């Protein structure tokens, strides 16, 4: 099981638990993120004040309910002792709940009211035997814990008699011979500390609180045949009420004895602190002090369900139980008809078999584990200065926002590490005020910087506008040049198209000339053929003229001229062929050059088209850049105007 009382994640660090707690150092504020206030178990007495103060349900506790039921399931032999407040709070259902627990395996059921009767008997016997007057009652474990931890000087004044719970357990173990483990059905968180204390010798094993018991009972539908506690008891049944112990003593000793009754979380501890010297010296007229932690007594202890603490039903049932406990007739020590002396005699007779020493309780000084160190005047002054409390008035503000009743207590808590200066609202206010002054100065500086920044922005805007205007002019010039380039390229393309057309026509014309030359070659062949034939005719004519003699001389002259003409034609044709061959070679060369020219023209045309396209794209892009720069310039002008 973990720490008895602890803080869960719902804590918001509101410090209300600190203000409600009477134990210095029991609540430790954290300076970490979240600011939870945790519980120091060495100082805490489990009084429950923080549970009532906390509106965030940030405090929880551990008890033995789960282990109790687990052990029952395992077959452990367990008996229960039942707090009288259980019957008062669950008057109409407690018997069926007890029956259900019996069905779960509980062995015996004993009312702690009987243990309270033993406590009353032991108190009176010890006081009368040892002349022990002015002591402090100890049924409340929170009160015992407070004295052990925070007021150890009063330990000798704590009644050395066990509580009703322990008296009931001791009786069951020593006088009934019960070997079972014992579970206490409890309205009290702090009973766990008493159960675990070495001075109680492990007589009780489990603290089963009302809240967690009834949660388990309802969740698991535990109920059974109605069953009552097994031992008859007397007026110890009213111990849960404020002044219940006092009323028991009055019943047995009369009301002439003086018993100081006090209860309430802060009230009882303030009383003990303020009267510690008086109580320690025994210089008072009290038979004893009847002190309870809870202002409504154990009947509404911190482990009682909250909805039951809001109404007076338990008080009404307690009054009914009180009437039932005061017996009729004269046989019982609790008989109405007897005098106090007769009742005491009857009680002593009833408990004559009991040994007082069996019910004696011892205590332990636990103050060393939770001692609060007191700072020197110099140390206290340093803490106050660190908190910015540099005047006497500031050191006595005592607003309580930190949870402590005065500033000195807060300073002592800081000295001991239970708190920190940032938890002081006035320290934070001073810091905030100083920050405000710094912020005011900073704002003034910022305003000046803003004015300077505004001027810089205006200058930048003007400069940017000039630069954009220059850029726009450059873009306009670039666009114009690109447009001119595009126009010139278009003109060049037109000229090249003309050259291309001319080259095509030249190619065609050269082709025709080639055809003509082919015809000429054919004609030359024909002429050569005719010349050859003419030469043959001339030869024949010469032969015939020779034969004719003188008669044929004229014909011979003609034949010679024909031959000369034929030879001349042949030579002319040969020269023409030579010329034709030269022309043909030139034409072929021209054709090849014309074809190369056509290829160059085509390639140039493609490149110029690419240049024209690129120039057009550059023009379009330049226009887009111009539009963008114009938008940027307008946006910057707008920003500067807005800043004004």
C-alpha positions in Angstrom: 0.0 0.0 0.0 1.2 3.5 -0.8 1.2 6.6 1.3 -1.8 7.0 3.5 -2.9 10.5 2.4 -1.7 11.7 -1.0 -2.4 14.2 -3.7 -3.8 13.2 -7.1 -3.5 14.9 -10.5 -6.6 17.1 -9.9 -4.6 19.4 -7.7 -4.4 23.0 -9.0 -2.2 24.4 -6.3 -4.8 26.7 -4.8 -3.2 26.4 -1.2 -6.6 25.8 0.5 -5.2 22.6 2.0 -2.3 24.5 3.5 -4.7 26.9 5.1 -6.9 24.1 6.5 -4.0 22.1 7.9 -2.8 22.5 11.5 0.4 20.5 10.9 3.4 22.6 9.8 5.2 20.9 7.0 2.4 18.4 6.2 1.7 20.2 2.9 4.6 20.9 0.6 4.0 23.3 -2.3 5.8 22.6 -5.5 7.4 25.2 -7.7 7.4 22.9 -10.7 4.9 23.1 -13.6 1.4 22.2 -12.3 2.2 23.5 -8.8 0.7 20.5 -6.9 0.7 20.6 -3.1 1.9 17.2 -2.0 1.6 15.5 1.4 4.6 15.0 3.7 3.7 11.8 5.6 6.2 12.5 8.4 4.2 15.6 9.4 0.6 14.6 8.4 -1.7 13.1 11.0 -4.5 12.2 8.5 -6.9 14.5 10.2 -8.9 14.9 7.0 -9.1 18.7 7.0 -7.6 18.9 3.5 -10.3 16.6 2.2 -13.0 18.9 3.4 -11.2 22.1 2.2 -10.3 20.8 -1.3 -13.0 21.7 -3.9 -11.1 19.8 -6.6 -11.2 16.3 -5.1 -7.4 16.4 -5.2 -6.8 14.5 -2.0 -7.2 10.7 -1.6 -6.3 8.1 0.9 -5.4 4.4 1.1 -7.0 1.8 3.3 -7.1 -2.0 3.5 -10.6 -2.7 2.0 -9.3 -4.4 -1.1 -6.8 -6.5 0.8 -9.5 -7.4 3.3 -11.8 -8.8 0.6 -9.0 -10.5 -1.2 -7.9 -12.3 1.9 -11.5 -13.4 2.6 -11.6 -14.9 -0.9 -8.4 -16.8 -0.1 -10.0 -18.3 3.0 -8.2 -16.3 5.6 -9.8 -16.4 9.1 -11.0 -12.9 9.7 -13.3 -11.3 12.3 -14.5 -7.8 12.3 -14.8 -5.2 15.0 -17.4 -2.6 14.1 -17.3 1.1 14.9 -20.4 2.4 16.6 -20.7 5.1 14.0 -21.5 2.4 11.4 -24.8 1.5 13.0 -25.6 5.3 13.3 -24.9 6.0 9.6 -26.5 2.8 8.2 -29.1 2.1 10.9 -31.6 0.5 8.5 -29.2 -1.7 6.5 -26.2 -2.4 8.7 -27.5 -5.8 9.8 -27.9 -7.0 6.2 -24.4 -5.7 5.4 -23.0 -7.6 8.3 -25.0 -10.6 7.1 -23.4 -10.2 3.7 -19.9 -10.0 5.2 -20.6 -13.2 7.2 -21.6 -14.8 3.9 -18.2 -13.7 2.5 -16.5 -15.6 5.2 -16.2 -13.2 8.2 -16.0 -15.2 11.4 -17.0 -13.1 14.4 -18.6 -9.6 14.6 -17.9 -7.5 17.7 -19.1 -4.0 18.3 -16.4 -1.5 19.3 -19.0 -0.1 21.6 -18.0 -2.9 24.0 -14.4 -1.8 23.6 -15.5 1.7 24.5 -17.1 0.4 27.7 -13.7 -1.1 28.5 -11.9 2.2 27.7 -14.3 4.1 30.0 -13.7 1.6 32.8 -9.9 1.7 32.2 -9.8 5.6 32.2 -11.6 5.8 35.5 -9.6 3.0 37.1 -6.3 4.5 35.9 -7.2 8.0 37.1 -8.3 6.8 40.5 -5.5 4.4 40.9 -2.7 6.7 39.8 -4.2 10.1 40.7 -3.7 10.9 37.0 -5.7 14.2 36.6 -5.6 16.7 33.7 -4.7 14.1 31.0 -5.7 14.2 27.4 -8.0 11.5 26.0 -6.6 9.4 23.2 -9.4 7.6 21.3 -8.7 9.9 18.4 -5.6 8.8 16.4 -5.2 12.2 14.8 -4.9 13.9 18.2 -2.4 11.2 19.3 -0.5 11.7 16.0 -0.4 15.5 16.5 1.0 15.2 20.0 3.6 12.5 19.0 4.8 14.6 16.0 4.2 18.2 16.9 3.8 18.5 20.7 5.9 15.7 22.2 6.1 17.6 25.4 2.5 16.6 26.0 3.2 12.9 25.6 3.2 12.3 29.4 -0.3 13.8 29.5 -1.8 11.4 26.9 -4.0 8.9 28.7 -2.0 5.6 28.7 -5.0 3.6 27.9 -5.8 2.1 24.5 -8.6 3.4 22.3 -12.0 1.6 22.1 -10.9 -0.1 18.8 -7.8 -1.5 20.5 -9.6 -2.4 23.7 -12.1 -4.4 21.6 -9.3 -6.2 19.7 -7.3 -6.9 22.9 -10.4 -8.3 24.5 -11.1 -10.5 21.5 -7.5 -11.8 21.4 -6.7 -12.2 25.1 -10.1 -12.9 26.7 -12.0 -14.6 23.9 -9.0 -16.5 22.6 -9.7 -15.3 19.0 -6.9 -16.4 16.6 -8.4 -14.6 13.6 -7.1 -11.6 11.9 -9.1 -8.6 12.9 -10.5 -5.9 10.5 -11.8 -2.6 11.9 -14.9 -1.2 10.1 -13.9 2.4 10.4 -15.1 6.0 9.9 -11.5 7.2 10.3 -8.6 7.5 7.9 -6.1 8.0 10.7 -6.9 4.7 12.3 -4.5 3.2 9.8 -1.7 5.0 11.6 -2.8 3.5 14.9 -3.2 0.0 13.5 0.4 0.2 12.0 1.9 1.7 15.1 4.4 -0.7 16.8 2.8 0.2 20.2 -0.5 -1.5 19.2 1.3 -4.8 18.6 -0.5 -5.8 15.4 -3.8 -6.6 17.2 -5.7 -5.2 14.2 -4.8 -6.1 10.6 -7.1 -4.1 8.4 -8.6 -0.5 8.4 -11.7 -0.9 6.3 -13.3 2.5 5.9 -17.0 3.2 5.5 -16.6 4.8 2.1 -14.6 2.1 0.4 -16.5 -0.7 2.2 -19.9 0.5 1.0 -18.5 1.1 -2.5 -17.4 -2.5 -2.6 -20.7 -3.8 -1.0 -22.9 -2.0 -3.5 -20.7 -2.8 -6.5 -20.7 -6.5 -5.7 -24.2 -6.6 -4.2 -23.0 -8.0 -0.9 -25.9 -8.6 1.5 -27.1 -11.5 3.5 -29.4 -12.7 6.3 -29.5 -9.9 8.9 -26.9 -10.4 11.6 -26.1 -8.4 14.7 -22.9 -7.9 16.6 -22.2 -10.7 19.1 -21.5 -8.9 22.4 -23.8 -6.8 24.4 -22.6 -3.3 25.2 -23.5 -0.2 27.1 -23.1 3.5 26.7 -19.9 3.1 24.8 -22.2 3.2 21.8 -22.2 7.0 22.0 -18.4 7.5 21.8 -18.7 8.7 18.2 -20.6 11.8 19.3 -18.8 14.9 20.4 -18.4 14.6 24.2 -19.3 10.9 24.1 -16.5 9.9 26.4 -17.4 12.7 28.8 -21.0 11.6 28.9 -19.9 8.1 29.7 -17.8 9.3 32.6 -20.7 11.5 33.8 -22.9 8.5 33.8 -20.5 6.7 36.1 -19.1 9.5 38.2 -21.8 12.2 38.1 -21.6 15.6 36.6 -19.7 17.2 39.4 -16.4 16.1 37.8 -15.0 18.7 35.4 -14.2 17.4 31.9 -12.9 19.8 29.2 -14.6 18.9 25.9 -13.0 20.1 22.7 -13.3 19.1 19.0 -12.7 20.4 15.5 -9.6 20.1 13.3 -8.1 23.5 13.9 -9.8 24.3 17.2 -8.4 21.3 19.0 -4.8 21.8 17.8 -4.9 25.5 18.5 -6.2 24.7 22.0 -3.3 22.2 22.6 -0.8 24.7 21.3 -2.1 27.6 23.3 -2.5 25.6 26.5 0.5 23.2 26.3 2.2 24.7 29.3 -0.9 24.5 31.4 -1.7 21.0 30.3 1.9 19.9 30.8 2.1 21.2 34.4 -1.2 19.6 35.4 -2.2 22.9 37.1 -5.8 22.6 36.0 -9.0 21.3 37.5 -9.8 18.9 34.7 -10.4 15.3 35.3 -9.2 15.0 31.7 -9.6 16.7 28.3 -12.0 14.9 26.0 -10.5 15.9 22.6 -11.6 14.8 19.2 -10.2 15.9 15.8 -13.6 16.0 14.0 -15.9 18.8 15.0 -18.9 16.4 14.6 -17.1 13.6 16.3 -16.4 10.2 14.8 -20.0 9.9 13.7 -19.1 12.0 10.7 -15.4 11.1 10.3 -13.5 11.8 7.1 -14.0 8.2 5.9 -17.8 8.5 6.1 -19.6 9.0 2.8 -20.0 12.7 2.0 -23.7 12.6 1.4 -24.2 11.2 4.9 -22.2 14.0 6.5 -24.6 16.6 4.9 -27.6 15.5 7.0 -28.4 14.9 10.6 -29.9 11.4 10.2 -26.9 9.8 12.0 -27.4 12.0 15.0 -31.1 11.0 15.2 -30.1 7.4 15.0 -27.4 7.9 17.6 -29.9 9.3 20.0 -32.0 6.2 19.4 -29.0 4.0 20.1 -28.3 6.0 23.2 -31.7 5.3 24.6 -31.3 1.6 23.7 -28.0 1.5 25.6 -29.4 2.9 28.8 -31.0 -0.3 30.2 -34.1 -0.7 32.3 -34.0 -2.3 35.7 -31.0 -2.3 38.1 -28.8 -5.2 37.0 -26.7 -3.4 34.4 -24.0 -0.8 34.9 -26.0 1.2 32.3 -29.3 1.0 34.1 -31.2 4.3 34.3 -32.5 3.5 37.8 -29.1 3.4 39.4 -27.0 6.2 40.8 -23.6 7.0 39.2 -21.8 5.3 42.1 -24.0 2.2 41.8 -23.3 2.1 38.0 -19.6 2.3 38.6 -19.7 -0.5 41.1 -21.6 -2.6 38.6 -19.1 -1.8 35.9 -16.1 -2.7 38.1 -17.9 -5.9 38.9 -18.6 -6.7 35.3 -14.9 -6.1 34.3 -13.4 -7.6 37.5 -11.8 -10.3 35.3 -10.0 -7.8 33.2 -6.4 -6.7 33.9 -5.8 -3.0 33.5 -2.2 -3.6 32.3 -3.6 -5.5 29.3 -5.1 -2.2 28.0 -2.2 0.2 28.7 -0.9 2.1 25.8 2.6 3.6 25.2 3.6 6.4 22.8 6.6 7.4 20.7 8.1 10.8 20.2 8.1 11.2 16.4 8.9 14.9 16.4 12.5 14.4 15.1 11.2 13.4 11.7 9.0 16.5 11.2 10.9 19.1 13.3 10.4 22.6 11.9 13.6 24.6 11.8 13.3 28.1 13.0 15.4 30.7 11.1 17.5 33.2 12.9 16.5 36.9 12.7 19.1 37.4 10.1 17.9 34.5 8.0 14.3 35.5 8.4 15.2 39.0 7.3 17.0 37.7 4.2 13.9 35.6 3.3 11.7 38.6 3.7 14.0 40.7 1.5 14.0 38.0 -1.2 10.2 38.2 -1.0 10.4 42.0 -1.5 9.0 42.6 2.0 11.5 45.3 2.9 9.2 47.1 5.4 7.5 46.1 8.6 4.1 46.8 7.0 4.9 44.4 4.1 5.9 41.7 6.5 2.6 41.9 8.3 0.2 41.8 5.4 -1.0 38.4 6.5 -3.4 38.0 3.6 -3.5 34.2 3.8 -3.3 33.7 0.1 -0.3 31.4 0.5 -2.3 29.2 2.9 -0.5 30.4 6.0 -2.1 32.7 8.6 0.7 35.2 8.5 3.7 36.3 6.5 6.2 35.0 9.1 4.8 31.5 8.9 5.2 31.7 5.1 8.8 32.8 5.6 9.5 29.9 8.0 7.9 27.5 5.5 10.2 28.8 2.7 13.2 28.4 5.1 12.2 24.7 5.6 11.5 24.1 2.0 7.8 23.6 2.4 6.9 26.6 0.1 8.5 29.1 -2.2 8.4 32.9 -2.5 6.6 32.8 -5.8 3.6 31.4 -4.0 3.2 34.8 -2.3 0.6 36.9 -4.1 2.1 40.2 -3.0 5.6 39.1 -4.2 4.0 38.3 -7.6 2.1 41.6 -7.6 5.4 43.5 -6.9 7.1 41.5 -9.7 4.2 42.3 -12.0 4.2 46.0 -11.1 7.9 46.1 -11.7 7.4 44.3 -15.0 4.7 46.9 -15.8 7.1 49.7 -15.3 9.7 48.0 -17.4 7.0 47.3 -20.0 6.0 51.0 -20.0 9.6 51.9 -20.6 9.9 49.2 -23.2 6.7 50.5 -24.9 8.1 54.0 -25.0 11.3 52.5 -26.6 9.2 50.5 -29.0 7.2 53.5 -30.0 10.4 55.3 -30.8 11.7 52.3 -32.7 8.4 52.1 -34.5 8.7 55.7 -35.6 12.3 55.0 -36.8 11.1 51.8 -38.4 8.3 53.8 -40.1 10.8 56.3 -41.5 13.0 53.4 -42.7 10.1 51.8 -44.3 9.1 55.0 -46.1 12.7 55.5 -47.3 12.9 51.8 -48.3 9.6 52.2 -50.1 10.7 55.2 -52.0 14.0 53.5 -52.9 12.2 50.4 -53.9 9.8 52.4 -56.1 12.7 54.1 -57.8 14.4 50.7 -58.4 11.2 49.2 -59.7 10.7 52.2 -62.0 14.2 51.7 -63.3 13.5 48.0 -63.6 10.3 48.6 -65.4 12.0 51.0 -67.8 14.7 48.4 -68.5 11.9 45.8 -69.1 10.1 48.2 -71.4 13.4 48.8 -73.4 14.0 45.0 -73.4 10.5 44.4 -74.6 10.9 47.0 -77.4 14.3 45.6 -78.5 12.7 42.1 -78.5 9.8 43.3 -80.6 12.3 45.0 -83.0 14.4 41.8 -83.1 11.2 39.9 -83.9 10.3 42.4 -86.6 13.8 42.3 -88.1 13.8 38.5 -87.9 10.5 38.5 -89.7 12.1 40.7 -92.5 15.1 38.5 -92.7 12.8 35.5 -93.0 10.9 37.2 -95.9 14.3 37.9 -97.7 15.5 34.4 -97.1 12.1 33.1 -98.4 12.9 35.2 -101.5 16.4 33.7 -101.7 14.9 30.3 -101.2 12.4 31.0 -104.0 15.2 32.3 -106.3 17.4 29.3 -105.5 14.5 27.0 -106.3 14.0 28.8 -109.6 17.7 28.7 -110.4 17.8 25.0 -109.6 14.9 24.5 -112.0 16.5 26.7 -114.7 19.8 24.9 -114.4 17.9 21.7 -114.8 16.3 22.9 -118.0 19.8 24.0 -119.3 21.0 20.6 -118.5 18.2 19.3 -120.7 19.2 21.7 -123.5 22.8 20.5 -123.3 21.5 16.9 -123.6 19.6 18.0 -126.7 22.8 19.7 -128.0 24.8 16.6 -127.4 22.2 14.7 -129.5 22.3 17.3 -132.2 26.1 17.1 -132.3 25.9 13.4 -132.6 23.6 13.9 -135.5 25.9 16.5 -137.1 28.9 14.2 -136.7 26.9 11.4 -138.3 26.0 13.7 -141.2 29.6 14.9 -141.5 30.8 11.3 -141.6 28.2 10.5 -144.2 29.2 13.7 -146.1 32.9 12.7 -145.9 32.0 9.4 -147.3 30.0 11.0 -150.1 32.9 13.4 -150.8 35.3 10.5 -151.0 33.0 8.7 -153.3 32.6 11.9 -155.3 36.4 12.3 -155.5 36.7 8.8 -156.7 34.1 9.3 -159.3 35.7 12.7 -160.4 39.0 11.0 -160.8 37.4 8.4 -163.0 35.8 11.2 -165.0 39.0 12.9 -165.6 38.8 16.5 -166.6 35.1 16.2 -166.8 34.9 15.5 -163.3 37.2 18.2 -162.0 34.4 20.6 -161.1 32.7 17.9 -159.2 35.9 17.1 -157.5 36.2 20.7 -156.4 32.7 20.4 -154.9 33.6 17.1 -153.3 36.6 18.7 -151.7 34.6 21.6 -150.4 32.0 19.2 -149.0 34.8 17.3 -147.3 36.2 20.5 -145.9 32.7 21.4 -144.7 32.3 18.0 -143.2 35.6 18.2 -141.4 34.8 21.6 -140.2 31.4 20.5 -138.9 33.1 17.6 -137.1 35.6 19.9 -135.5 32.9 22.3 -134.6 31.0 19.5 -133.0 34.0 18.3 -131.2 34.6 21.9 -129.9 31.0 22.1 -129.0 31.2 18.8 -127.1 34.2 20.1 -125.2 32.3 23.3 -124.4 29.2 21.3 -123.5 31.3 19.2 -121.1 32.7 22.3 -119.5 29.2 23.8 -119.2 27.8 20.5 -117.9 30.5 20.4 -115.2 29.8 24.0 -114.3 26.1 23.3 -114.2 26.6 20.3 -112.0 28.8 22.3 -109.7 26.1 25.1 -109.7 23.5 22.4 -108.9 25.5 21.1 -106.0 26.1 24.7 -104.7 22.4 25.5 -105.2 21.4 22.5 -103.2 23.9 23.5 -100.4 22.5 27.0 -100.5 19.0 25.5 -100.2 20.1 23.5 -97.1 21.7 26.6 -95.6 18.6 28.6 -96.3 16.4 25.9 -94.7 18.6 25.7 -91.6 18.8 29.5 -91.4 15.0 29.7 -91.7 14.5 27.2 -88.9 16.9 29.1 -86.6 15.3 32.5 -87.4 11.9 31.0 -86.6 13.3 29.8 -83.3 14.7 33.3 -82.6 11.3 34.8 -83.5 9.5 32.4 -81.1 12.0 33.1 -78.3 11.8 36.8 -78.9 8.0 36.6 -78.6 8.3 34.5 -75.4 10.8 37.1 -74.0 8.3 39.8 -74.8 5.5 37.9 -73.0 7.7 37.1 -70.1 8.9 40.6 -69.8 5.3 41.8 -69.7 4.6 39.3 -66.9 7.7 40.4 -65.0 6.5 43.9 -65.4 3.1 43.1 -64.0 4.6 41.2 -61.0 7.0 44.0 -60.2 4.1 46.5 -60.4 2.0 44.4 -58.0 5.0 44.2 -55.6 5.5 47.9 -55.7 1.8 48.6 -55.1 1.8 46.0 -52.2 4.9 47.7 -50.6 3.3 51.1 -51.0 0.1 49.6 -49.3 2.2 48.2 -46.4 3.9 51.5 -45.8 0.5 53.3 -46.0 -1.0 50.9 -43.4 1.9 51.3 -41.0 1.3 55.0 -41.1 
